[in-house]
Amino acid sequence: MSEKETLNSLEKEAERRREEAAKKANVPLPSTIVAINNTQVTYTIDPVMLPFTQLDGVKLKKILAEKFMLKFRMPEYNPHNLAALGVSADNLTEESIFKFLLRSSSPQLVFENGRYPTGPDSFVPVELVAFSKESIIAKVNGVTEVAMAITADSFNAFWESTGVVKKWDSDETQNALQMVSFGTSTKVKVNGDVKQFLSGNLCKYFNENVNEKEKIASKINTYSVYDNFKPNKNIIGSWSFEELELQIHTFNSTTGLSETSPIRISTQTKDERGRGIVRISSALPYDDHVKMIESIMKALDNSGKNKG
């Protein structure tokens, strides 16, 4: 197969991925989800599959810019490190920057603020695609399938920039993958007050003690010399739900590997406080993340009915 035929084959595979990702990206959001903030996928891969020393960084930058409008993130550099390569800030060029980065013992290339096409007049914003010594990370403002698709296309672009063609879907590449992890963050509309994420007894305590009984508001406020450094009796307080973080701890009895994955529920903006809108983040793929949220909402609804 000629180089042209191989590149055409890669493009056909990419088109198939785009079609599959587009179908998923264009599915209407569930009623519980207001918006997808972002999803992330991180692949850990055998370092031999990311040969930075053979990479033409300028070519990779050009390919990713043409395909996905991604921009290369200029790294911070130490002048002393540049000097060791015979480069100074005065004659710093794109080629010398990549030369500096690709010779590093821990190379990293980050491309950001692009778009992944999902139709003639639609796209999913891409926050970043990052390559490091043994990982590829993609973060998008859409479903997990889009993050996975742009990872595959970016891997192919990486190898095209070395002058050698390797396919993400090949057995060689798939066998070199070691781990994959996910992340999803969504804006969610809660039925009722977001304080229902807390126990009824805890809410009751703060309702009764912020201004009355223990008068927490006046005691937690700054004390002034004009009040003889005593609590001001004219302080009026209120309390709101800001953030709740749960830690899911796991242990793999086969490998001995332990992990801790957070699930965060938080308010996003001041304007959304008291409106039943929260941000829920987890280390789950998008579909599983949505299932978890729907189950949480159902549990909260049932809790309210039981109280009634």
VEXVEX-906780 format. One record per residue (C-alpha): residue in three letters; y, z, x; residue number from 1. Coordinates in steps of 0.2 Angstrom, whole numbers, m for minus. Layout:
% VEXVEX-906780
+-----+-------+-------+-------+-----+
!  aa !     v !     w !     u !   i !
+-----+-------+-------+-------+-----+
! ALA !     Y !     Z !     X ! NUM !
...
+-----+-------+-------+-------+-----+
//
This chain:
% VEXVEX-906780
+-----+-------+-------+-------+-----+
!  aa !     v !     w !     u !   i !
+-----+-------+-------+-------+-----+
! MET !     0 !     0 !     0 !   1 !
! SER !    17 !    m5 !     7 !   2 !
! GLU !    32 !     7 !     9 !   3 !
! LYS !    40 !    m2 !    m6 !   4 !
! GLU !    25 !     0 !   m17 !   5 !
! THR !    23 !    18 !   m12 !   6 !
! LEU !    41 !    22 !   m17 !   7 !
! ASN !    39 !    13 !   m33 !   8 !
! SER !    24 !    23 !   m37 !   9 !
! LEU !    34 !    39 !   m33 !  10 !
! GLU !    47 !    33 !   m45 !  11 !
! LYS !    35 !    30 !   m59 !  12 !
! GLU !    28 !    48 !   m56 !  13 !
! ALA !    46 !    55 !   m57 !  14 !
! GLU !    49 !    45 !   m73 !  15 !
! ARG !    34 !    52 !   m81 !  16 !
! ARG !    39 !    70 !   m76 !  17 !
! ARG !    57 !    67 !   m83 !  18 !
! GLU !    50 !    61 !   m99 !  19 !
! GLU !    39 !    76 !  m101 !  20 !
! ALA !    53 !    88 !   m96 !  21 !
! ALA !    65 !    79 !  m108 !  22 !
! LYS !    53 !    82 !  m122 !  23 !
! LYS !    53 !   100 !  m119 !  24 !
! ALA !    71 !   102 !  m115 !  25 !
! ASN !    76 !    93 !  m131 !  26 !
! VAL !    66 !   105 !  m142 !  27 !
! PRO !    78 !   115 !  m153 !  28 !
! LEU !    80 !   133 !  m148 !  29 !
! PRO !    71 !   147 !  m158 !  30 !
! SER !    82 !   156 !  m170 !  31 !
! THR !    82 !   172 !  m159 !  32 !
! ILE !    89 !   162 !  m144 !  33 !
! VAL !   107 !   158 !  m144 !  34 !
! ALA !   107 !   150 !  m127 !  35 !
! ILE !    97 !   148 !  m111 !  36 !
! ASN !   107 !   155 !   m96 !  37 !
! ASN !    94 !   149 !   m83 !  38 !
! THR !    76 !   147 !   m78 !  39 !
! GLN !    70 !   148 !   m60 !  40 !
! VAL !    54 !   143 !   m52 !  41 !
! THR !    49 !   148 !   m34 !  42 !
! TYR !    35 !   139 !   m25 !  43 !
! THR !    27 !   147 !    m9 !  44 !
! ILE !    19 !   133 !     1 !  45 !
! ASP !    11 !   131 !    18 !  46 !
! PRO !    25 !   128 !    31 !  47 !
! VAL !    16 !   113 !    37 !  48 !
! MET !    22 !   104 !    21 !  49 !
! LEU !    40 !   107 !    25 !  50 !
! PRO !    42 !   100 !    42 !  51 !
! PHE !    61 !   104 !    45 !  52 !
! THR !    61 !    97 !    63 !  53 !
! GLN !    56 !    80 !    57 !  54 !
! LEU !    69 !    80 !    43 !  55 !
! ASP !    84 !    68 !    42 !  56 !
! GLY !    96 !    81 !    33 !  57 !
! VAL !   109 !    68 !    30 !  58 !
! LYS !    97 !    56 !    21 !  59 !
! LEU !    90 !    71 !    11 !  60 !
! LYS !   108 !    75 !     5 !  61 !
! LYS !   111 !    57 !     0 !  62 !
! ILE !    95 !    55 !   m10 !  63 !
! LEU !    98 !    72 !   m19 !  64 !
! ALA !   116 !    67 !   m23 !  65 !
! GLU !   111 !    50 !   m29 !  66 !
! LYS !    97 !    56 !   m40 !  67 !
! PHE !   104 !    72 !   m47 !  68 !
! MET !   122 !    73 !   m41 !  69 !
! LEU !   117 !    89 !   m31 !  70 !
! LYS !   130 !    94 !   m18 !  71 !
! PHE !   125 !   102 !    m1 !  72 !
! ARG !   131 !   120 !     1 !  73 !
! MET !   139 !   121 !    18 !  74 !
! PRO !   132 !   137 !    27 !  75 !
! GLU !   142 !   150 !    36 !  76 !
! TYR !   139 !   148 !    55 !  77 !
! ASN !   142 !   158 !    70 !  78 !
! PRO !   152 !   149 !    84 !  79 !
! HIS !   141 !   156 !    97 !  80 !
! ASN !   125 !   149 !    89 !  81 !
! LEU !   134 !   132 !    88 !  82 !
! ALA !   139 !   133 !   106 !  83 !
! ALA !   121 !   135 !   111 !  84 !
! LEU !   118 !   118 !   104 !  85 !
! GLY !   132 !   110 !   112 !  86 !
! VAL !   143 !   109 !    97 !  87 !
! SER !   160 !   117 !    94 !  88 !
! ALA !   170 !   119 !    78 !  89 !
! ASP !   182 !   105 !    84 !  90 !
! ASN !   168 !    92 !    84 !  91 !
! LEU !   158 !    98 !    70 !  92 !
! THR !   150 !    84 !    60 !  93 !
! GLU !   138 !    83 !    46 !  94 !
! GLU !   124 !    78 !    58 !  95 !
! SER !   128 !    92 !    70 !  96 !
! ILE !   127 !   104 !    55 !  97 !
! PHE !   110 !    99 !    50 !  98 !
! LYS !   105 !    99 !    68 !  99 !
! PHE !   110 !   117 !    69 ! 100 !
! LEU !   101 !   122 !    53 ! 101 !
! LEU !    85 !   112 !    56 ! 102 !
! ARG !    83 !   120 !    73 ! 103 !
! SER !    84 !   137 !    66 ! 104 !
! SER !    68 !   148 !    67 ! 105 !
! SER !    72 !   152 !    48 ! 106 !
! PRO !    79 !   135 !    42 ! 107 !
! GLN !    86 !   134 !    24 ! 108 !
! LEU !    95 !   120 !    15 ! 109 !
! VAL !   103 !   123 !    m2 ! 110 !
! PHE !   109 !   110 !   m14 ! 111 !
! GLU !   119 !   115 !   m29 ! 112 !
! ASN !   129 !   110 !   m45 ! 113 !
! GLY !   119 !    95 !   m50 ! 114 !
! ARG !   111 !    88 !   m66 ! 115 !
! TYR !    93 !    83 !   m71 ! 116 !
! PRO !    93 !    68 !   m83 ! 117 !
! THR !    84 !    71 !  m100 ! 118 !
! GLY !    90 !    56 !  m109 ! 119 !
! PRO !   103 !    41 !  m109 ! 120 !
! ASP !   117 !    53 !  m114 ! 121 !
! SER !   110 !    71 !  m110 ! 122 !
! PHE !   105 !    81 !   m95 ! 123 !
! VAL !   101 !    99 !   m89 ! 124 !
! PRO !   113 !   107 !   m77 ! 125 !
! VAL !   105 !   112 !   m60 ! 126 !
! GLU !   112 !   127 !   m52 ! 127 !
! LEU !   102 !   125 !   m36 ! 128 !
! VAL !    88 !   118 !   m26 ! 129 !
! ALA !    84 !   127 !   m10 ! 130 !
! PHE !    72 !   124 !     4 ! 131 !
! SER !    66 !   137 !    16 ! 132 !
! LYS !    53 !   138 !    29 ! 133 !
! GLU !    39 !   141 !    16 ! 134 !
! SER !    47 !   140 !    m1 ! 135 !
! ILE !    56 !   128 !   m13 ! 136 !
! ILE !    67 !   136 !   m27 ! 137 !
! ALA !    74 !   127 !   m42 ! 138 !
! LYS !    86 !   135 !   m54 ! 139 !
! VAL !    92 !   126 !   m70 ! 140 !
! ASN !   101 !   129 !   m86 ! 141 !
! GLY !    86 !   124 !   m96 ! 142 !
! VAL !    68 !   127 !   m99 ! 143 !
! THR !    55 !   130 !   m85 ! 144 !
! GLU !    48 !   113 !   m86 ! 145 !
! VAL !    64 !   105 !   m80 ! 146 !
! ALA !    65 !   117 !   m65 ! 147 !
! MET !    47 !   112 !   m61 ! 148 !
! ALA !    51 !    94 !   m62 ! 149 !
! ILE !    66 !    94 !   m51 ! 150 !
! THR !    56 !   104 !   m38 ! 151 !
! ALA !    43 !    90 !   m38 ! 152 !
! ASP !    56 !    77 !   m36 ! 153 !
! SER !    65 !    86 !   m23 ! 154 !
! PHE !    49 !    89 !   m13 ! 155 !
! ASN !    46 !    70 !   m13 ! 156 !
! ALA !    64 !    67 !    m8 ! 157 !
! PHE !    62 !    79 !     7 ! 158 !
! TRP !    47 !    69 !    13 ! 159 !
! GLU !    55 !    53 !    10 ! 160 !
! SER !    69 !    59 !    22 ! 161 !
! THR !    56 !    62 !    36 ! 162 !
! GLY !    51 !    44 !    35 ! 163 !
! VAL !    34 !    48 !    28 ! 164 !
! VAL !    29 !    48 !    10 ! 165 !
! LYS !    20 !    63 !     2 ! 166 !
! LYS !    17 !    66 !   m16 ! 167 !
! TRP !    20 !    82 !   m25 ! 168 !
! ASP !     5 !    78 !   m37 ! 169 !
! SER !    m7 !    74 !   m23 ! 170 !
! ASP !   m22 !    85 !   m19 ! 171 !
! GLU !   m15 !    88 !    m2 ! 172 !
! THR !     1 !    95 !    m8 ! 173 !
! GLN !    m7 !   105 !   m23 ! 174 !
! ASN !   m19 !   113 !   m11 ! 175 !
! ALA !    m5 !   118 !     0 ! 176 !
! LEU !     3 !   128 !   m13 ! 177 !
! GLN !     0 !   147 !   m12 ! 178 !
! MET !    10 !   156 !   m25 ! 179 !
! VAL !    22 !   152 !   m39 ! 180 !
! SER !    34 !   164 !   m48 ! 181 !
! PHE !    46 !   162 !   m62 ! 182 !
! GLY !    62 !   169 !   m70 ! 183 !
! THR !    71 !   166 !   m86 ! 184 !
! SER !    87 !   173 !   m93 ! 185 !
! THR !    93 !   170 !  m111 ! 186 !
! LYS !   107 !   175 !  m123 ! 187 !
! VAL !    99 !   183 !  m138 ! 188 !
! LYS !   106 !   188 !  m155 ! 189 !
! VAL !   100 !   204 !  m161 ! 190 !
! ASN !    98 !   209 !  m180 ! 191 !
! GLY !   110 !   224 !  m181 ! 192 !
! ASP !   117 !   235 !  m167 ! 193 !
! VAL !   110 !   233 !  m150 ! 194 !
! LYS !   109 !   252 !  m148 ! 195 !
! GLN !    92 !   250 !  m157 ! 196 !
! PHE !    85 !   246 !  m140 ! 197 !
! LEU !    87 !   265 !  m137 ! 198 !
! SER !    77 !   279 !  m146 ! 199 !
! GLY !    84 !   286 !  m162 ! 200 !
! ASN !    85 !   303 !  m155 ! 201 !
! LEU !    95 !   297 !  m140 ! 202 !
! CYS !   108 !   288 !  m151 ! 203 !
! LYS !   109 !   303 !  m162 ! 204 !
! TYR !   113 !   314 !  m147 ! 205 !
! PHE !   128 !   303 !  m141 ! 206 !
! ASN !   134 !   300 !  m159 ! 207 !
! GLU !   135 !   319 !  m161 ! 208 !
! ASN !   141 !   324 !  m143 ! 209 !
! VAL !   153 !   311 !  m137 ! 210 !
! ASN !   168 !   318 !  m147 ! 211 !
! GLU !   161 !   333 !  m155 ! 212 !
! LYS !   150 !   348 !  m150 ! 213 !
! GLU !   148 !   345 !  m131 ! 214 !
! LYS !   164 !   334 !  m131 ! 215 !
! ILE !   157 !   323 !  m117 ! 216 !
! ALA !   171 !   311 !  m118 ! 217 !
! SER !   185 !   323 !  m113 ! 218 !
! LYS !   174 !   331 !   m99 ! 219 !
! ILE !   169 !   314 !   m92 ! 220 !
! ASN !   187 !   308 !   m91 ! 221 !
! THR !   198 !   310 !   m76 ! 222 !
! TYR !   207 !   327 !   m75 ! 223 !
! SER !   226 !   328 !   m73 ! 224 !
! VAL !   237 !   340 !   m64 ! 225 !
! TYR !   247 !   340 !   m80 ! 226 !
! ASP !   232 !   347 !   m89 ! 227 !
! ASN !   229 !   360 !   m75 ! 228 !
! PHE !   213 !   350 !   m70 ! 229 !
! LYS !   205 !   354 !   m87 ! 230 !
! PRO !   198 !   342 !  m100 ! 231 !
! ASN !   211 !   335 !  m111 ! 232 !
! LYS !   208 !   339 !  m129 ! 233 !
! ASN !   217 !   323 !  m135 ! 234 !
! ILE !   204 !   311 !  m127 ! 235 !
! ILE !   194 !   301 !  m140 ! 236 !
! GLY !   178 !   293 !  m134 ! 237 !
! SER !   166 !   280 !  m139 ! 238 !
! TRP !   149 !   274 !  m132 ! 239 !
! SER !   141 !   257 !  m131 ! 240 !
! PHE !   125 !   249 !  m125 ! 241 !
! GLU !   128 !   240 !  m108 ! 242 !
! GLU !   111 !   238 !   m99 ! 243 !
! LEU !    93 !   243 !  m100 ! 244 !
! GLU !    81 !   239 !   m86 ! 245 !
! LEU !    62 !   241 !   m87 ! 246 !
! GLN !    51 !   239 !   m72 ! 247 !
! ILE !    34 !   232 !   m74 ! 248 !
! HIS !    22 !   237 !   m60 ! 249 !
! THR !     7 !   227 !   m56 ! 250 !
! PHE !    m8 !   229 !   m44 ! 251 !
! ASN !   m20 !   215 !   m40 ! 252 !
! SER !   m37 !   224 !   m37 ! 253 !
! THR !   m44 !   209 !   m28 ! 254 !
! THR !   m30 !   206 !   m15 ! 255 !
! GLY !   m22 !   223 !   m15 ! 256 !
! LEU !    m5 !   215 !   m19 ! 257 !
! SER !     8 !   225 !   m28 ! 258 !
! GLU !    23 !   219 !   m37 ! 259 !
! THR !    37 !   225 !   m47 ! 260 !
! SER !    45 !   214 !   m60 ! 261 !
! PRO !    61 !   219 !   m70 ! 262 !
! ILE !    65 !   216 !   m88 ! 263 !
! ARG !    84 !   218 !   m91 ! 264 !
! ILE !    93 !   219 !  m107 ! 265 !
! SER !   112 !   219 !  m105 ! 266 !
! THR !   128 !   214 !  m113 ! 267 !
! GLN !   136 !   198 !  m105 ! 268 !
! THR !   154 !   199 !  m109 ! 269 !
! LYS !   167 !   212 !  m116 ! 270 !
! ASP !   170 !   201 !  m131 ! 271 !
! GLU !   151 !   201 !  m136 ! 272 !
! ARG !   150 !   220 !  m136 ! 273 !
! GLY !   146 !   226 !  m154 ! 274 !
! ARG !   142 !   209 !  m160 ! 275 !
! GLY !   123 !   211 !  m157 ! 276 !
! ILE !   123 !   198 !  m143 ! 277 !
! VAL !   113 !   203 !  m127 ! 278 !
! ARG !   106 !   194 !  m111 ! 279 !
! ILE !    88 !   197 !  m109 ! 280 !
! SER !    81 !   192 !   m91 ! 281 !
! SER !    63 !   193 !   m86 ! 282 !
! ALA !    51 !   186 !   m72 ! 283 !
! LEU !    42 !   176 !   m86 ! 284 !
! PRO !    41 !   157 !   m88 ! 285 !
! TYR !    52 !   151 !  m103 ! 286 !
! ASP !    39 !   150 !  m116 ! 287 !
! ASP !    31 !   167 !  m112 ! 288 !
! HIS !    49 !   174 !  m111 ! 289 !
! VAL !    53 !   168 !  m129 ! 290 !
! LYS !    36 !   175 !  m136 ! 291 !
! MET !    41 !   192 !  m128 ! 292 !
! ILE !    58 !   192 !  m136 ! 293 !
! GLU !    51 !   187 !  m153 ! 294 !
! SER !    39 !   201 !  m152 ! 295 !
! ILE !    53 !   213 !  m147 ! 296 !
! MET !    64 !   208 !  m162 ! 297 !
! LYS !    49 !   210 !  m174 ! 298 !
! ALA !    45 !   227 !  m167 ! 299 !
! LEU !    63 !   232 !  m169 ! 300 !
! ASP !    63 !   225 !  m187 ! 301 !
! ASN !    48 !   235 !  m191 ! 302 !
! SER !    55 !   251 !  m183 ! 303 !
! GLY !    70 !   249 !  m195 ! 304 !
! LYS !    59 !   247 !  m210 ! 305 !
! ASN !    49 !   262 !  m206 ! 306 !
! LYS !    64 !   273 !  m204 ! 307 !
! GLY !    70 !   266 !  m221 ! 308 !
+-----+-------+-------+-------+-----+
//
